[in-house]
Structures are given as structure tokens and as C-alpha cells.
Amino acid sequence: MKCKRCGHCCMAVGRGFWLHGDYENKPQYPKLQKIAPMFEDEDDGMPCLMLEMAGGVAACTIEKVYGHEAKPEVCRTYPWLECHQQQKTYRGRGVCSRSEG
């Protein structure tokens, strides 16, 4: 399935969901490395901090600045990665809430 850029997958995962990319240990992402400590354990059900919505179209700040490969694995592979609710790997709540064919 191709991304529709609706932003639904990022809406309720928590402001700190992007930290699944472990940016504190990746000096090649200096801006993310600098702000990562401020968002530890931000599983508040809010949209991911890196979600940008403009005109109903979603974009990821990480992808815009550093490219697709810099995004956390769950974001790069969604929806192809097995649902986090089944794996109990990712703590966000919105990632697997809507399936599309």
C-alpha cells in the first residue's frame, strides 16, 4: 500500500514517538540529537512532534530534513511492519488503528 499522506498513523502515537529512532546516539542527526532528551517518555496520545500537516497533507519533519532512511523503522516500514499491538514493541496507540486495502 502506498502512503496517502493522510497523517492518520502519526495522530495519536504520542509527541515522543519519533524517539524510536534513537537519535541521542546518532551524531549524524545533530538537531534531533539535541532535542531528543527533552521528549523522553512522551506517550501522551498526541500527534507525533515530527508530524507536519499543511492543506490536509501530512509530512514528516525528519524525512524532510534528513531523508526517508533517518525515520524510525516503524515509520519507514508502516504499514508493512507487523502491527505494534501484536508485537508489543512500539508504545504508540494510533499506528495500527486503521487498515486500508
N, C-alpha and C positions, 0 to 999 in steps of 0.2 A: 504494500500500500504506500502510495506517495503522500508525503506530508501536505496537508491542505492549509497549513499556516493559520489554523484557527486559534491556537494557543490553549486549547482545552487541556492538553496534557500538562501544562505548566500552571494552571489556575489555582489548584488547591494543595500543592505539594509542600508548601512552606517556603518562606523567604530564603532559607539557607539550603534549599535542595541542591543548588549548584555546587555545594561543597563536596558532593560525591566525587567531584573531580580531583580532590586532594590538592588544591592549589598552594597550600602552605609549603609543600615540598617540591614545588616546580618553579625554579627561578626564571624559567623562560616566559613566565606569565607574571611580570612584576606588579601590574596593577591589581590583579586578582590575588596575588600572594600578599599584598599589603592589606587588603580589606577582609580577607578570609577570617582572621581571628575575631573580628567584630560580629560575626554571624554564626558562631558555633551553636549547635543545637536549636536552630530556628525552625522548628517543626510546628508552625503556628496555624497551618491551614490556609495561609495567604498565598497569593501568586509568588512564584519564584522571583527573586530580586532581579534576575537577568532577563526576565520577560519584558519585551517592549511591544506595545500594541499601538498601531497607527492606522487609522482608517479601516479597522476591523481585520487587519493583517498582523500576525504575530511574527516577531523576530527575536533572536537570542543575542544579547549583548556579547557574550563570549564568542559566538560564531562570527559576529560582525567584526570584532577586534582581532581575534586570533585564528579564526577559521574553524571549520567543522570538527577537525580532529582534536581540538582543545576542549570540546564539550565533554561532560561526564559520559561514561559508557552508556548509562541508561538513557540518556538524551540522544546520543548518536544512533542508538540501535532501536529506539522506540518506533513502532510497536512490535518489532521483530523479536526483541528480547522477551523471554518468558515473563509473564506478569510478576511484578514485585510482590503482589499479595500472595502468590503461590510460593515464591522463593523465600519470602520474608527477608529480603535483602535490603530493599530500599524503604525508607520510612514514610515517604510521601503518600498522601491519600488520593490524589486525583489522577495519577498516571494511568491506571487501568480501569477507570470508571466508565469509559465509553468505547465500545468496539464498533468498528466500521468495516465493511467488506470491500 
